Amino acid sequence: QVQLVESGGGLVQAGGSLRLSCAASGSIFSINAMGWYRRAPGKERELVALIRSGITNYADSVKGRFAISISRDNAKTTAYLQMNSLKSEDTAEYYCNAELRNRFSFWGQGTQVTVSS
């Protein structure tokens, strides 16, 4: 079991920046990958950024603007999503995901990001 707690969302003007955090606890040594997803109103959930074995992947819409990273210590693993040059179309609920080596997947509760134009 892995517990995920996101933070860092909020309201920001277009062109601004936010950093989301996702603190993972529990079976953190079983985590194989962590990712950020988002769901905008009326749209399907989409992958924003993923990191697995140090390799990152991004949705085309955020390449060059967003960066995913992970920090680890003995007690917890924290995933970050640095979001720069935010656009109104980045407005969504953002969710953290952790995938374990056994392919089980866990989700955070979500954090709202609203970009005003």
N, CA, C and O of each residue as an XYZ file, in Angstrom:
468
protein
N       0.845     -1.200      0.000
C       0.000      0.000      0.000
C       0.874      1.241      0.000
O       1.906      1.312      0.667
N       0.424      2.206     -0.766
C       1.108      3.503     -0.822
C       0.058      4.584     -0.617
O      -1.020      4.539     -1.209
N       0.379      5.542      0.217
C      -0.506      6.685      0.424
C       0.138      7.892     -0.261
O       1.342      8.120     -0.143
N      -0.682      8.653     -0.973
C      -0.202      9.816     -1.717
C      -0.971     11.050     -1.272
O      -2.200     11.039     -1.206
N      -0.241     12.103     -0.970
C      -0.867     13.363     -0.574
C      -0.286     14.482     -1.437
O       0.910     14.771     -1.389
N      -1.159     15.098     -2.222
C      -0.727     16.189     -3.101
C      -0.903     17.532     -2.404
O      -1.735     17.688     -1.510
N      -0.101     18.491     -2.836
C      -0.240     19.863     -2.363
C       0.352     20.797     -3.411
O       1.046     20.364     -4.331
N       0.066     22.075     -3.256
C       0.684     23.071     -4.119
C      -0.209     23.674     -5.176
O       0.201     24.599     -5.877
N      -1.418     23.172     -5.304
C      -2.318     23.748     -6.291
C      -2.799     25.122     -5.864
O      -2.542     25.562     -4.743
N      -3.494     25.793     -6.760
C      -4.024     27.104     -6.438
C      -4.385     27.884     -7.667
O      -4.483     27.338     -8.766
N      -4.585     29.175     -7.473
C      -4.948     30.094     -8.551
C      -3.718     30.898     -8.943
O      -3.023     31.450     -8.090
N      -3.460     30.956    -10.238
C      -2.294     31.688    -10.732
C      -2.661     32.364    -12.046
O      -3.517     31.877    -12.784
N      -2.024     33.467    -12.330
C      -2.264     34.150    -13.603
C      -1.514     33.454    -14.728
O      -0.486     32.812    -14.510
N      -2.040     33.593    -15.914
C      -1.367     33.042    -17.091
C       0.059     33.572    -17.167
O       0.317     34.756    -16.950
N       0.975     32.664    -17.481
C       2.385     33.020    -17.519
C       3.114     32.764    -16.219
O       4.342     32.816    -16.166
N       2.360     32.488    -15.171
C       2.946     32.249    -13.868
C       3.399     30.813    -13.688
O       3.363     30.007    -14.618
N       3.827     30.511    -12.463
C       4.367     29.196    -12.141
C       3.747     28.650    -10.866
O       3.317     29.398     -9.988
N       3.714     27.338    -10.791
C       3.315     26.629     -9.576
C       4.164     25.374     -9.482
O       4.635     24.845    -10.489
N       4.351     24.908     -8.258
C       5.006     23.622     -8.066
C       4.098     22.734     -7.239
O       3.721     23.073     -6.117
N       3.755     21.595     -7.812
C       2.952     20.602     -7.109
C       3.871     19.603     -6.431
O       4.939     19.267     -6.944
N       3.438     19.136     -5.273
C       4.182     18.113     -4.543
C       3.269     16.933     -4.278
O       2.061     17.085     -4.096
N       3.870     15.754     -4.259
C       3.136     14.525     -3.962
C       3.982     13.705     -3.015
O       4.993     13.128     -3.416
N       3.576     13.652     -1.767
C       4.316     12.900     -0.758
C       3.779     11.487     -0.684
O       2.599     11.273     -0.404
N       4.646     10.531     -0.935
C       4.281      9.117     -0.902
C       4.824      8.486      0.368
O       5.970      8.719      0.750
N       4.001      7.694      1.011
C       4.424      6.957      2.194
C       3.886      5.544      2.109
O       3.031      5.241      1.277
N       4.393      4.678      2.979
C       3.992      3.273      2.926
C       5.059      2.464      2.229
O       6.237      2.583      2.565
N       4.684      1.652      1.277
C       5.617      0.759      0.581
C       6.371      1.502     -0.516
O       6.302      1.133     -1.688
N       7.089      2.549     -0.128
C       7.717      3.423     -1.117
C       8.839      2.730     -1.875
O       9.160      3.128     -2.995
N       9.445      1.695     -1.284
C      10.545      1.021     -1.979
C      10.045      0.118     -3.091
O      10.836     -0.420     -3.866
N       8.742     -0.045     -3.169
C       8.140     -0.820     -4.256
C       7.704      0.049     -5.429
O       7.223     -0.454     -6.445
N       7.879      1.359     -5.276
C       7.430      2.260     -6.341
C       8.347      2.152     -7.553
O       9.565      2.290     -7.440
N       7.750      1.904     -8.700
C       8.496      1.762     -9.946
C       8.425      3.023    -10.789
O       9.354      3.327    -11.538
N       7.342      3.750    -10.671
C       7.155      4.963    -11.468
C       6.190      5.882    -10.743
O       5.328      5.440     -9.984
N       6.357      7.166    -10.994
C       5.395      8.141    -10.477
C       5.033      9.090    -11.601
O       5.844      9.406    -12.471
N       3.798      9.529    -11.551
C       3.331     10.392    -12.622
C       2.316     11.399    -12.140
O       1.742     11.273    -11.059
N       2.113     12.394    -12.964
C       1.071     13.393    -12.741
C       0.076     13.312    -13.893
O       0.458     13.268    -15.063
N      -1.189     13.294    -13.545
C      -2.277     13.289    -14.500
C      -3.160     14.486    -14.212
O      -3.081     15.088    -13.141
N      -3.991     14.822    -15.164
C      -4.943     15.909    -14.914
C      -6.261     15.624    -15.622
O      -6.319     14.916    -16.627
N      -7.305     16.201    -15.061
C      -8.625     16.115    -15.677
C      -9.233     17.500    -15.671
O      -9.493     18.085    -14.620
N      -9.452     18.008    -16.864
C     -10.121     19.304    -17.005
C     -11.622     19.069    -17.093
O     -12.044     17.980    -17.483
N     -12.436     20.051    -16.744
C     -13.887     19.885    -16.807
C     -14.337     19.440    -18.189
O     -13.986     20.053    -19.197
N     -15.114     18.374    -18.224
C     -15.657     17.887    -19.478
C     -14.681     17.102    -20.331
O     -14.999     16.738    -21.463
N     -13.491     16.837    -19.797
C     -12.485     16.114    -20.575
C     -12.059     14.842    -19.849
O     -12.298     14.668    -18.654
N     -11.417     13.957    -20.617
C     -10.883     12.739    -20.040
C      -9.602     13.041    -19.259
O      -8.917     14.033    -19.510
N      -9.306     12.174    -18.322
C      -8.041     12.300    -17.610
C      -6.897     12.041    -18.573
O      -6.971     11.133    -19.400
N      -5.845     12.830    -18.471
C      -4.702     12.651    -19.359
C      -3.409     12.645    -18.568
O      -3.295     13.263    -17.509
N      -2.441     11.929    -19.114
C      -1.111     11.911    -18.520
C      -0.417     13.229    -18.813
O      -0.413     13.697    -19.951
N       0.168     13.824    -17.786
C       0.913     15.065    -17.945
C       2.414     14.786    -17.972
O       3.127     15.251    -18.861
N       2.882     14.022    -16.991
C       4.311     13.741    -16.890
C       4.514     12.458    -16.115
O       3.748     12.132    -15.208
N       5.562     11.731    -16.484
C       5.847     10.441    -15.864
C       7.353     10.320    -15.681
O       8.131     10.769    -16.523
N       7.752      9.710    -14.576
C       9.162      9.409    -14.374
C       9.295      7.965    -13.932
O       8.646      7.521    -12.985
N      10.150      7.244    -14.638
C      10.372      5.825    -14.365
C      11.848      5.545    -14.582
O      12.381      5.795    -15.663
N      12.501      5.032    -13.564
C      13.942      4.729    -13.626
C      14.738      5.933    -14.125
O      15.700      5.790    -14.880
N      14.330      7.092    -13.698
C      15.042      8.312    -14.062
C      14.702      8.867    -15.429
O      15.187      9.934    -15.808
N      13.874      8.154    -16.170
C      13.495      8.613    -17.507
C      12.146      9.322    -17.428
O      11.196      8.812    -16.834
N      12.079     10.499    -18.035
C      10.859     11.290    -17.970
C      10.141     11.306    -19.316
O      10.758     11.228    -20.378
N       8.835     11.408    -19.235
C       8.011     11.564    -20.424
C       6.962     12.620    -20.144
O       6.453     12.727    -19.029
N       6.645     13.396    -21.164
C       5.699     14.496    -21.005
C       4.669     14.493    -22.125
O       4.937     14.071    -23.250
N       3.485     14.977    -21.778
C       2.509     15.245    -22.813
C       3.047     16.358    -23.708
O       3.742     17.260    -23.241
N       2.722     16.286    -24.984
C       3.223     17.293    -25.917
C       2.827     18.707    -25.491
O       3.573     19.665    -25.697
N       1.656     18.817    -24.902
C       1.136     20.138    -24.546
C       1.924     20.820    -23.427
O       1.798     22.029    -23.233
N       2.739     20.055    -22.686
C       3.468     20.649    -21.562
C       4.983     20.592    -21.729
O       5.719     21.108    -20.888
N       5.450     19.971    -22.803
C       6.900     19.861    -23.018
C       7.539     21.238    -23.054
O       7.041     22.157    -23.705
N       8.641     21.361    -22.351
C       9.350     22.631    -22.290
C       8.826     23.576    -21.234
O       9.459     24.591    -20.944
N       7.674     23.261    -20.648
C       7.097     24.139    -19.617
C       7.037     23.458    -18.260
O       7.205     24.114    -17.232
N       6.800     22.150    -18.244
C       6.649     21.403    -16.993
C       7.859     20.491    -16.805
O       8.478     20.044    -17.771
N       8.180     20.227    -15.539
C       9.270     19.308    -15.233
C       8.891     18.464    -14.026
O       8.469     18.984    -12.993
N       9.049     17.149    -14.175
C       8.760     16.221    -13.080
C      10.081     15.784    -12.461
O      11.072     15.580    -13.162
N      10.082     15.644    -11.152
C      11.283     15.180    -10.452
C      10.856     14.403     -9.218
O       9.704     14.466     -8.788
N      11.809     13.671     -8.660
C      11.545     12.860     -7.466
C      12.679     13.068     -6.473
O      13.849     13.130     -6.853
N      12.323     13.174     -5.205
C      13.325     13.133     -4.143
C      12.996     11.960     -3.232
O      11.830     11.630     -3.016
N      14.030     11.345     -2.708
C      13.822     10.168     -1.863
C      14.637     10.283     -0.587
O      15.767     10.770     -0.595
N      14.042      9.825      0.514
C      14.813      9.554      1.717
C      14.265      8.264      2.304
O      13.401      7.627      1.702
N      14.747      7.884      3.442
C      14.350      6.585      3.988
C      12.869      6.518      4.344
O      12.261      5.448      4.329
N      12.304      7.671      4.663
C      10.931      7.675      5.167
C       9.891      7.891      4.081
O       8.785      7.358      4.165
N      10.233      8.660      3.074
C       9.229      8.947      2.063
C       9.858      9.300      0.734
O      11.046      9.603      0.624
N       9.010      9.245     -0.260
C       9.372      9.661     -1.613
C       8.431     10.779     -2.001
O       7.223     10.680     -1.787
N       8.969     11.833     -2.563
C       8.154     12.968     -2.965
C       8.367     13.247     -4.445
O       9.497     13.394     -4.909
N       7.272     13.317     -5.167
C       7.313     13.695     -6.575
C       6.890     15.150     -6.710
O       5.981     15.611     -6.019
N       7.551     15.860     -7.597
C       7.239     17.263     -7.832
C       6.858     17.468     -9.296
O       7.301     16.738    -10.183
N       6.040     18.462     -9.514
C       5.749     18.897    -10.877
C       5.917     20.409    -10.898
O       5.069     21.146    -10.395
N       7.013     20.862    -11.482
C       7.233     22.280    -11.649
C       6.538     22.730    -12.928
O       6.820     22.225    -14.014
N       5.642     23.669    -12.787
C       4.845     24.128    -13.927
C       5.141     25.603    -14.175
O       4.866     26.453    -13.329
N       5.698     25.893    -15.329
C       6.038     27.255    -15.714
C       5.228     27.680    -16.935
O       4.646     26.851    -17.634
N       5.205     28.963    -17.171
C       4.493     29.511    -18.336
C       3.088     28.932    -18.442
O       2.669     28.467    -19.502
N       2.379     28.968    -17.336
C       1.053     28.341    -17.292
C       0.074     29.049    -18.224
O       0.116     30.265    -18.413
N      -0.799     28.241    -18.789
C      -1.822     28.721    -19.712
C      -3.195     28.380    -19.147
O      -3.327     27.525    -18.272
N      -4.204     29.057    -19.657
C      -5.560     28.790    -19.167
C      -5.956     27.337    -19.420
O      -6.719     26.751    -18.652
N      -5.434     26.765    -20.495
C      -5.775     25.369    -20.795
C      -5.105     24.368    -19.858
O      -5.373     23.169    -19.939
N      -4.246     24.845    -18.980
C      -3.669     23.966    -17.957
C      -4.593     23.836    -16.747
O      -4.327     23.039    -15.848
N      -5.661     24.601    -16.719
C      -6.611     24.514    -15.621
C      -7.217     23.123    -15.551
O      -7.787     22.632    -16.525
N      -7.089     22.494    -14.392
C      -7.562     21.115    -14.224
C      -7.333     20.683    -12.778
O      -6.671     21.359    -11.990
N      -7.908     19.535    -12.474
C      -7.569     18.854    -11.230
C      -6.369     17.967    -11.545
O      -6.402     17.181    -12.492
N      -5.322     18.093    -10.758
C      -4.096     17.332    -10.986
C      -3.991     16.212     -9.954
O      -4.201     16.421     -8.759
N      -3.660     15.021    -10.448
C      -3.585     13.837     -9.612
C      -2.200     13.212     -9.707
O      -1.606     13.121    -10.782
N      -1.714     12.792     -8.570
C      -0.462     12.060     -8.506
C      -0.766     10.564     -8.565
O      -1.768     10.094     -8.026
N       0.111      9.840     -9.221
C      -0.044      8.389     -9.340
C       1.281      7.715     -9.036
O       2.341      8.201     -9.430
N       1.215      6.604     -8.338
C       2.401      5.782     -8.089
C       2.119      4.372     -8.569
O       1.104      3.770     -8.219
N       3.024      3.862     -9.368
C       2.889      2.494     -9.883
C       3.937      1.636     -9.202
O       5.121      1.973     -9.204
N       3.509      0.534     -8.623
C       4.444     -0.366     -7.959
C       4.998     -1.385     -8.935
O       4.509     -1.525    -10.056
N       6.033     -2.102     -8.489
C       6.647     -3.111     -9.357
C       5.670     -4.222     -9.691
O       5.796     -4.857    -10.738
N       4.686     -4.472     -8.813
C       3.696     -5.504     -9.091
C       2.548     -4.969     -9.944
O       1.533     -5.645    -10.113
N       2.701     -3.775    -10.473
C       1.776     -3.099    -11.378
C       0.549     -2.532    -10.678
O      -0.289     -1.918    -11.337
N       0.410     -2.714     -9.369
C      -0.665     -2.029     -8.670
C      -0.396     -0.528     -8.722
O       0.750     -0.080     -8.737
N      -1.485      0.230     -8.749
C      -1.391      1.666     -8.939
C      -2.190      2.368     -7.855
O      -3.269      1.915     -7.473
N      -1.658      3.470     -7.365
C      -2.328      4.244     -6.324
C      -2.440      5.697     -6.751
O      -1.604      6.218     -7.490
N      -3.510      6.345     -6.260
C      -3.799      7.721     -6.640
C      -3.911      8.626     -5.421
O      -4.340      8.202     -4.348
N      -3.519      9.865     -5.608
C      -3.765     10.873     -4.601
C      -5.164     11.429     -4.732
O      -5.930     11.024     -5.606
N      -5.492     12.365     -3.852
C      -6.847     12.911     -3.812
C      -7.066     14.016     -4.829
O      -8.205     14.393     -5.105
N      -5.990     14.533     -5.382
C      -6.097     15.587     -6.380
C      -5.890     16.968     -5.792
O      -6.182     17.215     -4.622
N      -5.382     17.860     -6.622
C      -5.223     19.259     -6.232
C      -5.594     20.136     -7.420
O      -5.184     19.876     -8.551
N      -6.363     21.162     -7.152
C      -6.894     21.996     -8.232
C      -5.887     23.060     -8.641
O      -5.307     23.747     -7.801
N      -5.695     23.179     -9.936
C      -4.890     24.260    -10.508
C      -5.791     25.080    -11.408
O      -6.407     24.549    -12.332
N      -5.866     26.363    -11.141
C      -6.686     27.264    -11.947
C      -5.803     28.388    -12.467
O      -5.156     29.096    -11.696
N      -5.787     28.539    -13.789
C      -4.970     29.570    -14.423
C      -5.905     30.609    -15.014
O      -6.718     30.302    -15.885
N      -5.788     31.825    -14.543
C      -6.646     32.904    -15.033
C      -5.944     33.637    -16.169
O      -4.738     33.879    -16.133
N      -6.738     33.982    -17.177
C      -6.152     34.661    -18.349
C      -6.339     36.160    -18.262
O      -5.911     36.889    -19.157
